[in-house]
């Protein structure tokens, strides 16, 4: 499985990016325009938040898929074990701690802008037989969508007993949305599955951004851009005692966007949220 390393400043960047997503469902970006100091600052800021007592963090539990989700809140579709993680979900209208607010807004805006650029590339590079399936251009489908969500993930040191019971940091799953922009994690662990069912490490060094297609893009493109199964595995040895942080930006379409005849984005999203335990 050869995931493309795409220089966003290259003349053929759009073609490289589209080809890698078509072939593997993933791509890794360099020279993407999101400032490295911004990425460092948002990681440092949220590490402080997650270091606080659980009672303090729970003050930011909110309705509507927003805010803080305590440890072991979510399971992958079809998985009984809850993932070994806690997280905070940021939407444009979410309540965010004052200390994290500005840097989080700056990062959200930068990633939303990059997401629009990438969707434009996918629209441009798709064959006519694929692009004519889109109910509206991909950029219009997602532009300023209030459904787009920035998730800040904290994977604490691995609990050996829970690991022996089969729990991992993030069980095998596919993303729900159009595309996901994943800031390089603070430690390795991300793996993607190839078409033969084999797992491969996704190499994404500090400052890089991994991008993967989600189920909504796969549906809207008739499978041309595949949504690839991925996971975050537990570290071994001394590394099991080290926390990991990761920050994906899930680019979603507007709720009324038609993914395929008879299915809107909102209908599909609600169905999937029920499957992973985040909706009743």
Secondary structure, DSSP 8 states (H G I E B T S, - for coil): ---EEEETTSTTHHHHHHHHHHHHSEEEEES-S--HHHHHHHHHHHHHHHTS-HHHHGGGB-STT-EEE-TT----TT--S--S-EEEEE-TT----HHHHHHHHHHHHHHHHHHHHHHHHHHHHS-HHHHTTSSS-HHHHHTT-TT-EEEEEEE-S--HHHHHTT--SEEEE--SSSEEEEE--SS--EEEE-TTS-EEE----TT-EEEEE-HHHHHHTTTSS----EEE----GGGGGS-EEEEEEEE---TT-EEETTEEHHHHHHHHHHHTTS--
